[in-house]
Each structure stands twice: as C-alpha cells, then as structure tokens.
Amino acid sequence: MLSPTTNDAEALALAAMAATLSDERRALRFLDLTGLDATELRARAMAGDRSLLGATIAFLESYEPDLVAVAEAIGSTPARLVAAREVLEG
C-alpha cells in the first residue's frame, strides 16, 4: 500500500474528524479527551493544524470499533487512516 501524500492525509483526517464529530458519543469523548471546545477545534481544523488532525486519527486508533466505523463512514480503511496519521506526524 502506498503512503498517502500530505494533502491526501490531511483530507482523510478532516473527513475522519467530521465523522467523529457527527456521532454524539464519539464527539463528546473526543472533546473531553482533548480539552478543546468547539470554537478552538473549528479554528484549528480550518487552519489545517496537522497535530490536531493526527491526534484525531490517534484518538480513533485508541478504540478499534471507532476506527473501523469512521473508516467505513468516509469510504476508507483503518490502515489508510493509520498511514495518514503517520504522514501527518512525519
């Protein structure tokens, strides 16, 4: 499997973040764990904050059912999301 480009990784992470935040249980857990509020989260996501994007995927990796569900929701695979995180953290 080829590693995603930086642009691909950012796009995947943004899609994963949107899917994460669309599920109330997952969104609340993500906000609780990061300590971010909705305004800060939005500003950092819009700015393309790679550390936040990578952290979003790492959050999903910490609970495999969420990783699988989000990957399916955005038409990707868990392995592709993990590869995207690695590019973003790279």
N, C-alpha and C positions, 0 to 999 in steps of 0.2 A: 504494500500500500504506500502510495506517495504521500509525503507530508503536505499538509495544506500550506498555501502561501500565507503571508501575513494578512493580506486582505481577506482571503478565504477564512482564516482563523478568526478574524475579527467579526466577520459576517456570521459565522457559525455561533460564536459566543454571544453576539447580540440576539440572535434568534433563540438561543438557549435561555438567555436572560428573560426575554419576553415570555417564553413558555413557562419558565419558572414562576414569574410574577403573575401569570394568568391563573395559577392554581393557588387558592387562598391559603391552604395549609402550608404548601411549599414556600409561598411568598412570605408568610409570617415568620417561618423558621429562618429563612434567608435574612430577612431584615433583623431579626433578633440576634442571629449569629454575627452579622457584620457590624451591627450598631448604627447602620445608616438609616436615615429617614428617606422618604420618597423623593423629596426635593434634591437632596445630595446625590442620591442614586441616579436620578434622571440627569442631573448636570454632569456627573462623571461618565455616565454611559454615552451621552451626547458628545462628550469631548473625546470619546474613544479611549478611555483610560484602560490600557492593556492589563494593568494589575487587577482592576476590578473585573474585567472580562475573564481573565484567567481564574480568578477567585470564584467566579460564578460556576465555572465548569468543575473546579476542585470541590465546591460545595456539593454539586451533583454526584461527583465520584464518591463522596463520603457515604452515600446511601444508594446502592446499586439500583433499587427499583425506580428511584427518581431519575437516575442517569438514563436508564432504559426507556422510561416513559417520555422524557423530554426528547431524547434522540428520535424516537418514533414520531413524536408530535411535530418535529421540524424536518422530518424526512432524511434523517442522518442515521449514523450508527454510534454506539457508545465508543468504539475505537476511534472513530473520526473526531469525536468531541475531545477525547483524551489527547489525540495528536494535536488538535487545535490549541489546547491548553499548553502543551509543551512548546509550541511555536510562540505563543504569547509570552510565556515565561522565559523563552530562549535568550 
